[in-house]
Amino acid sequence: MKHIHSYKVNIFSRIIRVFCSGHSLLFFVHICIMYSGNSHSIRSIKHRISEELASIYDMNEAKQIASLLIEYYCNLNKTEQALHANDELTKETLESIQHALDKLKDCMPLQYILGETEFFGRRFEVTNSVLIPRVETEELVQHVIQTMQDSASPKILDIGTGSGAIAISLAKELEHAKVYASDISQDALQVARKNASALNAPVEFIHHDILSGNENLPSQLDCIVSNPPYVRESEKVLMHENVLSFEPHTALFVSDNDALIFYEKIAKIAKLQLKSGGFVFCEINEALAEETKKCFEANDFGNIFVFKDINQKNRVIKAQRH
């Protein structure tokens, strides 16, 4: 662990020497404080990070961020951080952490600072060209897996792939699937291709604007999945500053006057590109579940279900083509 200076003297041997030499209990306490209170120790730095971020994040999230920073810059997981809590960080590591902390205090998301995030148990590169994958979207992936896992060789299309997190996760979890992924952004597709290569995921990427129709999209699909923009402009007041200032608005927001524009297009495309009996899965705006159901009902879809996420909010819709 090149990022850490380990203490050369084991604290327990110091304790033994203290008592064997007849030193007072006060001196013993002094030794303990010396070892646990080092201002450059992992414990101290994590505490300072949490305190400095408390005005931006709640304390639990601030502590989680502190742990992630130590994990990234020191290559120590949570268990190892506890075991090495009193180890001193090098000057170079402290400078890197301070640089990241300054960006965090400017509300930059941690994932963009580190250039990566975890999704469905895998590491994905992220840049400000792509939306940061959320935990709720893992549930979307899980619903697709549960439905398609018994299919022999399903053809799946992810519309608006961004970082490729959905498509790549499906390609890795459904080994016999043929997975396609589309996006309007060439920059996003570049990130997605890098992730697919790094994770050895066989995904075919397509440059495509969903609003332009179904040109260049594969046909006879078994499943279409999408996490399209669904946050209404009026809902921006509910968003955190780190989202508003740094994440791509084209991947997040829609006009209040046409809030279902992407679902209407997905339903039309799915009607044309899916096999009879094929499925479509979408992440949705929790406040527009009934309206979204009607989009699919109007395009010859049945067996429509809305699933709640871990926070008991309407989050995923599933529909089947007649």
VEXZA-978001 format. One line per 5 residues: number of its first residue (from 1); for each residue z, y negated, x negated of N, C-alpha, C. Coordinates in steps of 0.001 Angstrom, whole numbers, plus 500000, padded with zeros to 6 digits. Layout:
<atoms>
NUM = Z,Y,X,Z,Y,X,Z,Y,X  ...
</atoms>
This chain:
<atoms>
1 = 500000,501197,499143,500000,500000,500000,500000,498762,499114  498819,498335,498721,498686,497250,497770,499129,495911,498328  499282,495825,499679,499650,494547,500284,501152,494302,500265  501931,495282,499748,503386,495215,499868,504039,495462,498513  505092,494660,498200,505937,494923,497042,507129,495751,497522
6 = 507246,497029,497126,508364,497863,497545,509560,497577,496635  510726,497608,497225,511936,497413,496426,512125,498595,495483  512457,498308,494246,512587,499363,493243,513926,500077,493344  514899,499420,493936,516238,500012,494041,516484,500426,495473  516744,501672,495690,517016,502155,497037,518336,501590,497521
11 = 518308,501085,498771,519510,500409,499291,520706,501350,499365  520425,502623,499617,521557,503556,499745,522244,503787,498395  521456,503799,497320,522094,503949,496012,522920,502716,495666  522458,501537,496107,523229,500309,495903,524551,500381,496656  524490,500898,497881,525711,501014,498689,526723,501909,497986
16 = 526225,503034,497451,527129,503965,496773,527785,503286,495575  526960,502558,494797,527516,501893,493624,528538,500826,494003  528303,500152,495128,529236,499129,495592,530610,499730,495815  530627,500852,496542,531921,501436,496875,532558,502121,495667  531731,502734,494826,532272,503422,493656,532873,502440,492646
21 = 532339,501244,492583,532833,500264,491623,533966,499409,492168  534366,499671,493419,535509,498975,493967,535232,497582,494477  533950,497200,494652,533645,495875,495183,534154,495741,496610  534335,494545,497013,534856,494278,498347,533806,494520,499419  534253,494661,500648,533357,494815,501800,532482,493584,501957
26 = 533014,492395,501582,532238,491163,501698,530986,491227,500828  531136,491776,499644,529985,491886,498752,528981,492899,499313  529500,493953,499924,528629,494951,500556,527793,494303,501669  528421,493471,502476,527701,492771,503541,526641,491852,502947  527000,491180,501827,526055,490281,501166,524800,491045,500714
31 = 525024,492240,500165,523887,493058,499699,522986,493414,500882  523588,493822,502009,522809,494203,503194,521980,493032,503695  522587,491847,503730,521869,490658,504189,520718,490339,503248  520963,490512,501951,519916,490232,500979,518689,491094,501223  518920,492357,501591,517803,493262,501784,517112,493064,503121
36 = 517855,492714,504158,517269,492615,505495,516760,491219,505813  517157,490218,505061,516824,488854,505417,515754,488213,504564  515055,488993,503745,514008,488453,502889,512976,487717,503734  512710,486457,503390,511843,485627,504228,510394,486074,504216  510008,486902,503243,508639,487398,503165,508546,488880,503514
41 = 509573,489433,504087,509541,490844,504489,508735,491002,505772  508316,492208,506021,507557,492492,507245,508370,492095,508469  509660,492426,508468,510509,492085,509612,510538,490570,509836  510735,489820,508766,510838,488367,508890,509522,487733,509328  508423,488210,508758,507114,487646,509096,506768,487950,510553
46 = 507050,489154,511013,506788,489492,512414,507599,488599,513350  508852,488344,512966,509707,487478,513776,509149,486055,513816  508697,485580,512664,508167,484207,512609,506884,484086,513427  506019,485086,513339,504783,485064,514133,505111,485008,515617  506030,485846,516052,506423,485883,517463,506963,484541,517928
51 = 507809,483937,517099,508407,482650,517453,507346,481554,517552  506402,481557,516623,505385,480503,516615,504373,480653,517748  504213,481861,518254,503262,482094,519341,503915,482056,520723  505230,481888,520752,505962,481953,522024,505554,480866,523005  505042,479747,522493,504639,478665,523391,503269,478915,524021
56 = 502538,479908,523470,501191,480218,523963,501178,481513,524762  501912,482500,524272,501975,483811,524912,503415,484107,525323  503589,485026,526282,504954,485456,526574,505447,486270,525377  506746,486424,525264,507331,486980,524052,506875,488409,523783  506739,489226,524820,506291,490607,524607,504890,490639,524009
61 = 504000,489791,524522,502641,489745,523992,502628,489171,522582  503472,488175,522341,503564,487598,521002,504024,488644,519985  504977,489474,520366,505457,490532,519480,504370,491576,519241  503600,491866,520265,502506,492819,520112,501450,492275,519143  501145,490992,519268,500179,490366,518363,500697,490414,516930
66 = 501979,490136,516745,502567,490192,515400,502408,491576,514796  502657,492586,515594,502524,493967,515122,501083,494294,514765  500134,493811,515577,498708,494065,515320,498236,493367,514041  498755,492160,513797,498398,491456,512569,498878,492221,511332  500105,492704,511385,500626,493483,510260,499830,494778,510100
71 = 499495,495408,511215,498703,496642,511149,497356,496387,510480  496725,495276,510833,495388,494981,510313,495442,494591,508833  496323,493673,508479,496324,493141,507116,497095,494006,506121  497993,494862,506613,498777,495713,505710,498444,497199,505856  497595,497518,506844,497219,498904,507100,498446,499780,507366
76 = 499317,499266,508219,500540,499990,508593,500627,500094,510103  500779,501311,510623,500977,501447,512060,502407,501072,512423  502741,501139,513710,504056,500675,514150,505193,501452,513504  505037,502744,513382,506084,503562,512760,506264,503174,511304  505160,502997,510593,505226,502612,509184,505792,501210,509009
81 = 505518,500330,509960,506090,498986,509892,507608,499036,509982  508114,499928,510824,509565,500067,510952,510172,500638,509665  509486,501608,509070,509993,502228,507845,509973,501262,506668  509016,500327,506667,508863,499389,505560,509253,497967,505965  510129,497847,506949,510460,496540,507519,510981,495547,506492
86 = 511637,496029,505448,512225,495129,504462,511347,494919,503235  510158,495507,503247,509244,495323,502123,508630,493923,502166  508398,493394,500980,507895,492026,500854,506369,492022,500814  505761,491102,501541,504310,490972,501550,503839,490148,500357  502639,490457,499883,502077,489712,498772,501645,488321,499221
91 = 501437,487456,498268,500994,486097,498560,499647,486113,499279  498744,486972,498819,497413,487027,499421,497484,487460,500876  498324,488449,501173,498465,488924,502547,499090,487856,503424  500101,487169,502883,500737,486085,503642,499741,484981,503978  498873,484672,503043,497866,483632,503283,496887,484066,504358
96 = 496493,485329,504349,495577,485844,505372,496223,485801,506752  497487,486186,506814,498203,486172,508090,498376,484741,508584  498676,483817,507670,498839,482418,508069,497527,481853,508598  496420,482211,507973,495110,481763,508426,494840,482264,509847  495164,483527,510092,494990,484093,511431,495924,483424,512433
101 = 497153,483162,512006,498133,482523,512887,497685,481121,513297  497095,480386,512364,496586,479048,512685,495504,479124,513758  494630,480111,513658,493580,480289,514665,494172,480697,516008  495182,481545,515975,495839,481962,517213,496478,480771,517921  497053,479863,517135,497689,478683,517731,496661,477705,518285
106 = 495399,477884,517874,494294,477121,518471,493693,477865,519657  494366,478939,520076,493999,479743,521253,492811,480676,521027  492392,480886,519785,491340,481871,519542,491896,483271,519801  491175,484109,520561,491655,485474,520815,491803,486273,519522  492829,487069,519459,493099,487885,518276,491899,488770,517934
111 = 491244,489305,518970,490125,490221,518730,488991,489542,517977  488741,488274,518268,487691,487548,517553,488115,487227,516120  489393,486989,515927,489901,486707,514579,489752,487938,513688  490137,489095,514226,490057,490331,513458,488641,490905,513448  487821,490475,514437,486454,490983,514524,486363,492365,515105
116 = 487418,492817,515768,487415,494157,516344,488437,494274,517453  488258,495309,518267,489233,495620,519307,489200,497110,519569  490187,497601,520262,490219,499022,520618,489845,499187,522072  489017,500192,522338,488608,500487,523715,488412,501987,523845  489078,502572,524797,488991,504013,525055,489242,504830,523788
121 = 490210,504347,522986,490623,505090,521804,489733,504917,520595  488795,503959,520659,487878,503743,519542,487853,502262,519156  487501,502003,517890,487401,500637,517395,485989,500109,517620  485907,498906,518186,484626,498258,518416,484605,496893,517753  483491,496591,517109,483300,495240,516599,483075,494298,517774
126 = 483666,493118,517707,483412,492085,518711,483199,490751,518012  482267,489980,518550,482036,488612,518105,482072,487730,519343  481950,486423,519136,481963,485540,520302,480662,485587,521089  479756,486501,520722,478552,486748,521509,478794,487754,522623  479943,488431,522573,480231,489475,523564,481612,489262,524169
131 = 481746,489725,525390,483034,489705,526073,483973,490716,525413  485237,490367,525310,486226,491309,524785,486511,492364,525852  486287,493641,525557,486554,494686,526557,488022,494697,526981  488243,494841,528296,489595,494843,528847,490078,496262,529152  491391,496380,529259,491999,497663,529626,491492,498125,530989
136 = 491327,497186,531923,490871,497547,533269,489487,498200,533228  488669,497808,532267,487327,498373,532169,487375,499818,531688  488430,500200,530988,488603,501609,530636,488708,502462,531899  489281,501895,532947,489392,502631,534203,488021,502829,534840  487139,501840,534695,485767,501986,535161,485104,503166,534453
141 = 485251,503233,533148,484691,504334,532363,485267,505667,532814  486564,505698,533064,487217,506939,533478,486681,507440,534816  486418,506531,535745,485861,506934,537033,484467,507542,536873  483666,506970,535990,482333,507525,535735,482451,508921,535138  483329,509084,534170,483515,510387,533522,483938,511442,534538
146 = 484879,511097,535383,485372,512063,536375,484269,512520,537322  483354,511622,537650,482276,511961,538568,481151,512707,537875  480840,512353,536636,479654,512891,535966,479934,514056,535017  481186,514399,534787,481503,515386,533750,480974,516783,534045  480706,517088,535309,480187,518416,535641,478663,518452,535729
151 = 478028,517316,535516,476566,517274,535514,476040,517823,534192  474950,518570,534264,474436,519255,533076,473971,518274,532004  473129,517333,532355,472616,516349,531389,472286,515060,532127  473306,514338,532556,473089,513142,533371,472435,512005,532595  471569,511257,533276,470978,510037,532728,471764,508853,533277
156 = 472311,508033,532372,473218,506946,532749,472714,505634,532156  472742,504584,532962,472371,503241,532498,473554,502296,532651  473894,501610,531560,474925,500560,531577,474209,499218,531582  474378,498452,532655,473711,497151,532784,474651,496041,532328  474184,495218,531388,475016,494147,530831,476016,494717,529851
161 = 475542,495411,528833,476409,496231,527979,477333,495441,527064  476948,494208,526672,477815,493435,525777,478015,494136,524448  479245,494434,524109,479585,495111,522854,479158,496569,522834  478738,497077,523991,478374,498486,524088,479542,499401,524389  480707,498823,524661,481925,499628,524823,481796,500677,525923
166 = 481231,500293,527069,481110,501236,528185,480121,502334,527841  478918,501944,527444,477858,502912,527165,478247,503868,526043  478799,503335,524967,479172,504163,523819,480297,505120,524183  481276,504644,524937,482377,505516,525366,481849,506662,526215  480906,506365,527114,480330,507417,527952,479518,508402,527120
171 = 478770,507896,526148,477974,508781,525293,478863,509709,524474  480022,509210,524060,480945,510033,523271,481709,511033,524129  482060,510619,525344,482867,511477,526210,482011,512493,526978  480779,512120,527307,479855,513014,528024,478758,513415,527052  479019,514444,526276,478182,514780,525133,476740,515127,525512
176 = 476512,515614,526717,475167,516034,527116,474438,514946,527908  475042,513785,528016,474427,512693,528777,473387,511965,527933  472380,511441,528617,471421,510519,528009,471809,509135,528484  472245,508290,527557,472812,506995,527935,471899,505856,527475  471617,504957,528413,470858,503743,528137,471794,502545,528356
181 = 471483,501444,527692,472291,500229,527870,471398,499008,527741  471555,498070,528666,470716,496863,528658,471570,495608,528581  470949,494547,528065,471598,493241,528046,470532,492172,527879  470810,490982,528421,469891,489858,528280,470008,489207,526905  471149,489389,526253,471438,488722,524981,471049,489598,523796
186 = 470148,489076,522954,469791,489806,521735,470971,489875,520778  471792,488820,520746,472971,488827,519879,473954,489913,520305  474144,490058,521611,475023,491113,522113,474463,492487,521773  473158,492666,521939,472540,493957,521622,472689,494298,520139  472653,493291,519295,472851,493530,517865,474257,494077,517598
191 = 475250,493481,518251,476630,493970,518115,476743,495388,518667  476149,495628,519830,476223,496944,520462,475571,498017,519586  474439,497692,518999,473759,498666,518129,474612,498998,516903  475275,497987,516342,476159,498234,515194,477305,499148,515585  477861,498926,516767,478957,499779,517236,478487,501206,517469
196 = 477313,501351,518056,476778,502692,518305,476546,503429,516989  476025,502713,515997,475790,503325,514691,477097,503718,514022  478083,502817,514073,479376,503085,513433,480092,504262,514067  479896,504435,515368,480586,505501,516098,479699,506714,516345  478504,506694,515756,477580,507819,515873,477343,508189,517339
201 = 477041,507180,518145,476822,507375,519583,475332,507225,519895  474713,508228,520495,473282,508189,520795,472978,507391,522063  472898,506074,521922,472618,505198,523058,471290,504487,522811  470449,504421,523840,469186,503697,523745,469362,502315,524357  469137,501274,523575,469373,499909,524025,468070,499243,524467
206 = 468200,498418,525520,467039,497784,526145,467332,496301,526336  466410,495459,525885,466535,494029,526146,466011,493766,527553  466898,493313,528448,466517,493201,529853,467372,492170,530569  466742,491392,531428,467426,490428,532286,467550,491041,533671  468762,491321,534083,468985,491968,535372,468408,491162,536533
211 = 468380,489856,536393,467890,489010,537485,466361,489032,537597  465702,489638,536612,464238,489671,536630,463681,490905,537331  464540,491859,537676,464059,493060,538358,464300,494311,537536  463469,495322,537784,463698,496631,537172,462704,496977,536074  461902,496023,535638,460912,496287,534601,461576,496771,533320
216 = 460992,497806,532706,461440,498404,531437,462700,499259,531574  463221,499417,532777,464414,500244,532954,464024,501689,533239  464816,502650,532762,464509,504064,533018,464669,504410,534496  463942,505412,534937,464000,505840,536341,464653,507212,536447  464787,507673,537673,465401,508982,537944,466770,509106,537268
221 = 467539,508042,537400,468876,508024,536821,469874,508745,537717  470895,509299,537089,471994,509920,537845,473120,508932,538099  473207,507911,537259,474325,506966,537383,473961,505621,536768  474352,504568,537449,474287,503211,536908,475703,502661,536898  476083,502036,535782,477417,501455,535654,477265,500029,535148
226 = 478133,499136,535612,478050,497748,535174,479379,497031,535348  479629,496138,534394,480732,495180,534509,480102,493795,534441  479495,493339,535544,478739,492090,535528,479659,490872,535634  479126,489678,535429,479932,488470,535653,480386,488411,537118  481682,488154,537327,482162,488103,538715,483262,487071,538966
231 = 483684,486360,537945,484722,485339,538136,484057,484065,538653  484523,483583,539793,483930,482381,540379,484368,481137,539611  483473,480146,539616,483770,478895,538908,485108,478307,539344  485416,478417,540624,486675,477864,541144,487897,478609,540620  487682,479802,540080,488786,480610,539567,489064,480342,538090
236 = 488319,479434,537488,488560,479100,536090,489977,478572,535861  490530,477919,536869,491883,477359,536726,492926,478454,536531  492569,479680,536859,493491,480804,536713,493362,481480,535352  492372,481054,534567,492082,481716,533303,492867,481085,532155  493183,481894,531164,493884,481423,529976,492929,480627,529100
241 = 493482,479687,528358,492666,478822,527501,491866,479614,526472  492417,480714,525968,491697,481479,524949,490434,482125,525510  490415,482395,526822,489215,482916,527464,488207,481793,527674  488671,480689,528230,487778,479580,528567,487112,478970,527337  487832,478904,526250,487320,478206,525063,486485,479091,524144
246 = 486629,480403,524247,486006,481244,523234,485085,482348,523764  485350,482891,524943,484517,484005,525409,483256,483471,526086  482140,484224,526003,480864,483747,526545,480896,483587,528067  480683,482377,528538,480776,482095,529973,479708,482830,530772  478556,483079,530160,477495,483780,530891,477881,485218,531216
251 = 478840,485767,530485,479299,487131,530747,480480,487171,531706  480972,485990,532086,482182,485910,532900,481981,485295,534276  481296,484155,534319,481370,483307,535509,480097,483313,536353  480316,483119,537648,479236,482972,538618,479546,481781,539524  478506,481251,540124,478683,480136,541055,479416,480599,542308
256 = 480287,479768,542830,480966,480084,544090,479966,480271,545221  478846,479581,545132,477841,479632,546194,476995,480905,546159  477064,481619,545039,476275,482859,544910,477062,483872,544089  478287,484120,544523,479233,484909,543731,478825,486369,543573  477992,486876,544472,477613,488296,544432,476192,488508,543914
261 = 475630,487506,543255,474238,487583,542829,473948,488820,541984  474858,489173,541085,474601,490317,540213,474753,491644,540964  475674,491709,541899,475849,492942,542678,474649,493174,543599  474111,492105,544138,472921,492230,544980,471746,492760,544169  471598,492269,542924,470525,492745,542062,470768,494185,541611
266 = 472001,494507,541277,472332,495875,540860,472053,496854,541989  472414,496494,543222,472174,497361,544364,470681,497611,544567  469880,496575,544424,468424,496707,544587,467821,497567,543470  468266,497313,542224,467785,498107,541098,468216,499556,541238  469465,499764,541624,469987,501126,541773,469232,501891,542854
271 = 468857,501225,543917,468098,501873,544995,466771,502395,544472  466172,501671,543523,464874,502055,542974,464987,503053,541824  466000,502909,540993,466044,503675,539744,466903,504940,539823  467770,505025,540803,468624,506215,540926,467916,507349,541655  468251,508560,541283,467856,509723,542072,468576,509681,543415
276 = 468039,510379,544393,468777,510547,545641,470085,511271,545332  471189,510724,545804,472500,511301,545499,473132,510732,544245  472397,509829,543558,472946,509220,542350,474040,508214,542671  474786,507827,541632,475959,506965,541827,475815,505636,541099  476458,504632,541647,476602,503356,540959,478091,503006,540924
281 = 478532,502539,539767,479923,502120,539570,479905,500699,539018  480731,499829,539589,480824,498454,539099,482272,497983,539082  482599,497196,538076,483853,496455,538106,483629,495247,539017  484655,494866,539795,484460,493845,540826,485555,492787,540812  485254,491681,541483,486251,490645,541736,487204,491168,542808
286 = 488483,491155,542512,489477,491717,543429,489449,491075,544818  489009,489807,544878,489011,489072,546147,487746,489308,546971  486772,490032,546391,485478,490173,547067,485092,491635,547282  486077,492484,547440,485796,493909,547583,484964,494212,548828  485336,493653,549977,484608,493937,551217,483190,493388,551168
291 = 483046,492199,550622,481712,491596,550503,480824,492414,549557  481425,492947,548497,480658,493754,547546,480231,495070,548185  481093,495666,548989,480736,496896,549707,479509,496672,550577  479454,495525,551230,478334,495229,552122,477017,495121,551365  477068,494656,550104,475854,494591,549279,475228,495978,549131
296 = 476065,496969,548929,475555,498330,548725,475206,499006,550049  475969,498719,551069,475632,499263,552389,474259,498782,552843  473940,497548,552524,472653,496966,552921,471484,497545,552143  471769,498292,551082,470699,498865,550253,470719,500391,550264  471139,500948,551383,471044,502391,551610,472021,503204,550764
301 = 473205,502645,550535,474245,503384,549835,475345,503777,550810  475923,504941,550572,477047,505412,551386,478162,505926,550497  479145,506597,551116,480299,507122,550372,480850,506061,549422  481087,504891,549966,481525,503757,549151,483047,503708,549095  483562,503650,547876,485014,503607,547668,485360,502451,546738
306 = 486506,501830,546972,487036,500800,546086,488344,501318,545503  488439,501291,544188,489621,501790,543487,490430,500625,542927  491726,500763,542967,492620,499748,542417,492887,500028,540943  493182,498964,540182,493472,499120,538767,494960,499324,538539  495375,499302,537284,496778,499555,536950,497711,498505,537534
311 = 497155,497354,537888,497950,496288,538490,497834,496257,540014  497276,497344,540568,497109,497487,542014,496196,496420,542618  495177,496032,541852,494169,495089,542341,492838,495813,542502  492089,495449,543540,490765,496038,543727,489934,495764,542474  489423,496847,541836,488768,496618,540544,487460,497382,540352
316 = 487316,498555,540943,486110,499353,540722,485531,499796,542055  484218,499659,542194,483544,500153,543382,482628,501305,542984  482582,502317,543820,481716,503480,543625,480888,503656,544870  479580,503829,544705,478681,504016,545855,477652,505068,545511  477191,505776,546533,476232,506862,546321,474941,506589,547094
321 = 473817,506762,546420,472525,506530,547046,472201,507665,547998  471724,507324,549186,471329,508359,550158,470093,509093,549679
</atoms>
